Amino acid sequence: MEKKSNTPTKISSVSQFHHLFGLPKPLHPMISLVDNTVLAVKGEMNKSFLLDFYKISYKYSTNGKMGYGQGYYDFNEGGLMFTSPNQLIFTDNEEGTEYHGYTLFFHPDFIRNYPLGRNIKKYGFFSYDTNEALHLSDSEKTTIIGLLNSIDNELRTAIDEISQDVIVSYIDVLLNYSNRFYKRQFITRKTISSDLLLKVELTLDNYLNNAETLKKGLPTVEFLASQINVSTHYLSDMLRNLTGQNAQQHIHSKLIDKSKDFLMTTNLSVAEIAYQLGFEYPQSFSKLFKKKTALTPLEFKNSLN
């Protein structure tokens, strides 16, 4: 993919976004629900943006493409996509893109004084890549669109002291449902997830069996994600659903398995094994080994006799 040559446009508020895209003023200064078709017609296309607020977009039946980060996503299948503040997004209208669906924008300040303001960081899908969008079943679409319509209805009702409480509750429910639907997607797309898991295993095996790569240090979650072309958050969530361990824990388990091979088949010292595996300090290796096995490396080796 060719990189964008233009400097991203920084948008600090929902009102500024409406002004830039030629939309009427938002019904609330910190939250807005917009028809995607209107965005495509009135917006500045072929531009990249950095938003200072959250964006949840449901798109379907499009004949174009949209991207953020480093990739494009084809929304012909339809999908729900999440972006957090300061995440690069861009549009491309070269082929007469048609957008359908809805996009919800809300500023962090809108939820700051609610539990959601703290809990929203637990939803890893705000950091997923475009190819990791949430594909909804018909019943799930009904649920999501129903919640978006409820938010829209509340915004169109005269704002009072309860309005914000109600809307934040709807967003909270929407995110909880999205979390449930993503867990379903990991299961229903098990073939894809299993293929990714196989790639994870092969990547780690190749790394740990190569003395040259180990000289670079321990394998990291970032390295592993880059090798299989997924985001770090998606990798951890996928592994947690398939194996019960996040990406870091999975790497540690592979390291322990490899270290057991050394302890069982060689006369290397604990320090030598630690360095062979890419640990900077033997103490770090011993600490991790005991945490995972309840034994020190020497206790494990002695137990073999």
Secondary structure, DSSP 8 states (H G I E B T S, - for coil): -----S--EEE-SHHHHHHHTT----SBTTEEEEEHHHHHHHS--S-EEEESSEEEEEE-S-SSEEEETTEEEEGGG-EEEEE-TT-EEEEE-TT-----EEEEEE-HHHHTTSHHHHHGGG-GGGG--GGG-B---HHHHHHHHHHHHHHHHHHHS---TTHHHHHHHHHHHHHHHHHHHHHHHHHHTHHHHHHHHHHHHHHHHHHHT-HHHHTT-S--HHHHHHHHT--HHHHHHHHHHHHSS-HHHHHHHHHHHHHHHHHHH----HHHHHHHTT-S-HHHHHHHHHHHHSS-HHHHHHHT-
